[in-house]
Amino acid sequence: MGVISSGLGTLASTALDVMPIVLFIFAFQALVIRQPIPHLKQLVGGLVITVLGLAMFLLGLEQALFPLGRLMAEQLTDPSVISRGTAAGVSYAWVYVFAVAIAFSTTIAEPALLAVAMKANDTSGGAIHVWGLRVAVAIGAAVGVGLGAYRIVSGLPLHYFMIIGYIIVILQTVWAPKLIIPLAYDSGGVTTSTVTVPVVTALGLGLAEAVPGRSVLLDGFGLVALAAMFPIIAVLAYAQISVIFDALRTARRAKQNAMPMEEP
């Protein structure tokens, strides 16, 4: 009964949250465009499915993912699991491994990232590979979440990581290929979408609760910010490395073509 009542409450609150969007669309269509809404039945059916899907998604977060994140953080920080070293980087090694692995896997599974990668592949004529972009973004998110877990364990301020990270982004932007810069910046946004954000947030809050001396409010949040910043660095680096390898291949071909042919 508890799950049913919670689900009904979540459904009602989701419907109220979506209502302003629906009212704005209908009012704009009637007052500005002044035309009947095409495929009205299909639109209404889609809105109902959207509300139900959002409600079930939020209920799943509340019932499963957030408790799972707290449980994993408690288990990984248990004295029987962590190493016996005294330094934070040694004692919580499995926490960092788990943070990197879960961030990489959730980012690879992110539907928004897949959609952007496929569109980038189509518009670039195959120059941007779908898996290359997805892996680059996932590596960036994994590094960001791993550093975020270290920040929670060590207690270092978040703004140190953000300032240094965006300085790197600015420097990379100066020398990166111009065509990849907008895609790289968008990659940070599509990373923090429906799959990654709930898992990463649950991990951060659970880790802040489990590590002694940490504040859930002060230390528990911030993983999403790092998970959104480091994919930008990773995609820009992916483009820069690709340019370097292309230049090396071009120089190698030019050298081979310039070599005189041996006479028989």
Sequence and secondary structure as in RCSB ss.txt:
>XXXX:A:sequence
MGVISSGLGTLASTALDVMPIVLFIFAFQALVIRQPIPHLKQLVGGLVITVLGLAMFLLGLEQALFPLGRLMAEQ
LTDPSVISRGTAAGVSYAWVYVFAVAIAFSTTIAEPALLAVAMKANDTSGGAIHVWGLRVAVAIGAAVGVGLGAY
RIVSGLPLHYFMIIGYIIVILQTVWAPKLIIPLAYDSGGVTTSTVTVPVVTALGLGLAEAVPGRSVLLDGFGLVA
LAAMFPIIAVLAYAQISVIFDALRTARRAKQNAMPMEEP
>XXXX:A:secstr
 HHHHHHHHHHHHHHHHHHHHHHHHHHHIIIII S  TTHHHHHHHHHHHHHHHHHHHHHIIIIIHHHHHHHHHH
HTSTTTS S SSHHHHTHHHHHHHHHHHHHHHHT HHHHHHHHHHHHHTTTSS HHHHHHHHHHHHHHHHHHHHH
HHHHT  HHHHHHHHHHHHHHHHHHS GGGHHHHHHHHHHHSSTTHHHHHHHHHHHHHHHSTT  HHHHSS HHH
HHHHHHHHHHHHHHHHHHHHHHHHHHHHHHHHHS     
